[in-house]
């Protein structure tokens, strides 16, 4: 990747995260991977701010940080199809992982990123977080938490311009990728990307970003996702 020398990938144990690590290493970028399931110096839990701060303290000064995480379902919960299925604890957990945790990553990682020159803090978001694009309803917690993430990205971008006027903060929609997150909810006839291809597509989008793109949300093909 042009100008990128040191990268951090958070969520590196997941399908997209692991593929991003591999793709960056193929480009001879030094990569520091973090994940909740990792131990020791590579452990980072989005629901534990102390672990986020500790990871940032070991990360040096990365010029690219990618948060490749997301929570759509777990063993006990799936995306809500109707309001009768709303559960406050599950809603809170989706916000914790999809919005609050990424915001805390920004809190601790943006200050260590370069203060001059190009840098990129990118978060995996989702097209279903677009309020404009919501025509089907459902998936309350995932939609709302990703919409919150998109607003956080915009707000972070405004503030970060005061720290580094060439820094970018963006949200990225990877499309439907062949991972555990999407597996129960794939629709026939829709493009399904393998993680390796998705990673390369996302890195191509990052590589093509302009300074004026900060605060915006882009899909895997470089098109902008409406707020």
C-alpha positions in Angstrom: 0.0 0.0 0.0 1.3 3.4 -0.9 2.9 5.2 2.1 1.6 2.8 4.7 4.4 1.3 6.8 2.9 0.3 10.1 -0.6 -1.1 10.6 -2.8 -2.4 13.4 -5.7 -4.8 12.7 -8.2 -5.2 15.6 -10.4 -8.2 15.2 -7.6 -10.2 13.6 -9.0 -13.5 14.6 -12.1 -13.1 12.4 -12.4 -14.0 8.7 -11.9 -10.5 7.3 -9.5 -9.4 10.0 -7.2 -12.4 9.4 -7.4 -11.8 5.7 -6.5 -8.1 6.2 -3.4 -9.1 8.2 -2.3 -11.4 5.4 -3.0 -8.9 2.6 -1.0 -6.2 4.4 1.9 -8.5 5.1 1.9 -9.4 1.4 2.4 -5.7 0.7 5.4 -5.7 3.2 3.5 -3.6 5.7 4.4 -4.3 9.4 1.2 -5.5 11.0 0.4 -5.7 14.7 -2.7 -7.9 15.1 -5.1 -7.8 18.1 -8.2 -9.8 19.0 -10.2 -10.7 22.1 -9.3 -14.4 21.7 -5.6 -13.6 21.5 -3.5 -13.8 24.7 -0.6 -11.8 26.0 0.5 -8.7 24.1 -2.0 -9.3 21.3 -5.1 -9.3 23.5 -7.7 -6.6 23.0 -11.3 -6.8 24.1 -13.7 -4.1 22.8 -15.7 -4.5 26.0 -12.7 -3.8 28.2 -11.3 -0.3 27.9 -8.2 -1.2 29.9 -7.2 -3.8 27.3 -7.7 -1.2 24.6 -5.5 1.3 26.3 -2.8 -1.4 27.0 -2.8 -2.4 23.3 -2.4 1.2 22.2 0.5 1.5 24.6 2.3 -1.3 22.7 1.4 -0.2 19.2 4.0 2.5 18.5 2.7 5.0 16.0 0.7 3.2 13.3 -0.3 5.1 10.2 -3.2 2.6 9.5 -5.6 1.2 12.1 -8.4 -1.1 11.0 -11.2 -2.1 13.4 -12.5 -5.3 11.7 -15.1 -6.3 14.2 -18.8 -6.7 14.4 -21.6 -8.4 16.3 -24.7 -9.6 14.5 -25.6 -12.8 16.4 -24.3 -15.1 19.0 -25.3 -18.6 20.3 -28.4 -17.2 22.0 -29.5 -14.2 19.8 -30.0 -13.3 16.2 -31.0 -10.1 14.5 -34.5 -9.0 15.6 -37.2 -9.3 13.0 -39.9 -7.4 15.0 -40.2 -5.1 18.0 -41.5 -7.9 20.1 -38.1 -9.5 20.0 -36.3 -6.5 21.4 -34.2 -7.4 24.4 -32.4 -4.6 26.4 -29.4 -6.7 27.3 -28.8 -7.8 23.7 -29.3 -4.3 22.4 -26.7 -3.0 24.9 -24.2 -5.7 23.9 -24.6 -4.9 20.2 -23.9 -1.2 21.0 -21.0 -2.2 23.2 -19.3 -4.1 20.4 -20.4 -2.3 17.3 -20.2 1.4 18.5 -18.8 1.9 22.0 -15.8 -0.3 21.7 -14.8 1.2 18.3 -15.2 4.7 19.9 -12.8 3.7 22.7 -10.3 2.4 20.1 -10.4 5.9 18.6 -9.9 7.4 22.1 -6.7 5.5 22.7 -5.3 5.0 19.2 -5.9 8.3 17.4 -3.5 10.1 19.8 -0.6 7.7 19.0 -1.1 8.0 15.2 1.1 10.4 13.3 0.4 14.1 13.7 1.6 14.9 10.2 1.2 13.1 6.9 -1.4 10.6 5.8 -2.9 8.3 8.3 -6.1 6.2 8.3 -8.4 4.9 11.0 -11.0 2.7 9.4 -13.9 0.8 10.9 -15.9 -2.0 9.3 -19.5 -0.8 9.2 -22.4 -2.1 7.2 -24.8 -0.8 4.5 -27.7 -1.7 6.8 -26.5 1.0 9.2 -27.6 3.6 6.5 -30.8 5.3 7.7 -31.5 6.5 4.1 -31.2 3.0 2.7 -33.4 1.3 5.3 -36.5 0.1 3.4 -36.9 -3.4 4.9 -36.8 -2.7 8.7 -35.8 -5.4 11.2 -32.4 -6.0 12.5 -32.9 -3.3 15.1 -29.8 -3.6 17.2 -27.4 -4.2 14.4 -28.8 -1.4 12.2 -28.9 1.1 15.1 -25.4 0.3 16.4 -23.8 0.5 13.0 -25.7 3.8 12.4 -24.2 5.0 15.7 -20.8 3.9 14.5 -21.2 5.9 11.3 -22.1 9.0 13.3 -19.1 8.4 15.6 -16.9 8.2 12.5 -18.2 11.5 11.3 -17.7 13.2 14.6 -14.2 11.7 15.1 -13.2 13.0 11.7 -14.2 16.5 12.5 -12.1 16.5 15.7 -9.1 14.7 14.3 -8.6 17.4 11.6 -7.4 19.6 14.5 -4.7 17.0 15.3 -3.6 16.0 11.8 -5.1 17.8 8.8 -4.1 14.8 6.6 -5.6 12.1 8.8 -8.7 10.2 7.7 -11.3 8.5 9.8 -13.7 6.4 7.7 -16.3 3.6 7.8 -16.1 0.7 5.3 -18.8 -1.7 4.1 -17.1 -4.9 3.0 -20.2 -6.4 1.2 -21.4 -9.9 2.1 -18.3 -11.9 3.0 -18.0 -15.7 3.6 -17.5 -15.5 7.4 -19.2 -16.7 10.5 -21.0 -13.4 10.9 -22.9 -13.6 7.6 -23.3 -17.4 7.4 -26.9 -17.7 8.8 -28.2 -14.7 6.8 -26.9 -14.9 3.3 -29.4 -14.4 0.5 -29.2 -16.3 -2.8 -28.3 -14.2 -5.8 -26.2 -11.7 -3.8 -22.5 -11.4 -4.3 -20.6 -13.4 -1.7 -16.9 -12.6 -1.3 -14.2 -14.8 0.1 -12.3 -13.1 2.9 -9.1 -12.8 0.9 -10.9 -10.9 -1.9 -12.8 -8.7 0.6 -9.6 -7.7 2.3 -7.9 -6.7 -1.0 -11.0 -4.7 -2.0 -11.1 -2.9 1.3 -7.4 -2.1 1.1 -7.8 -0.8 -2.5 -10.6 1.6 -1.2 -8.3 2.8 1.7 -5.5 3.3 -0.8 -7.7 5.5 -3.0 -9.1 7.7 -0.2 -8.6 11.5 -0.4 -8.2 13.8 2.6 -11.7 15.1 1.8 -13.2 11.6 2.3 -12.7 11.7 6.0 -15.9 11.1 8.0 -17.6 9.3 5.2 -18.8 5.7 4.6 -17.6 3.7 1.6 -18.5 0.3 0.2 -16.1 -2.3 -1.1 -16.3 -1.0 -4.6 -15.4 2.6 -3.6 -19.0 3.9 -3.9 -20.2 6.1 -1.0 -22.9 4.7 1.3 -25.6 7.2 2.1 -25.9 8.2 5.7 
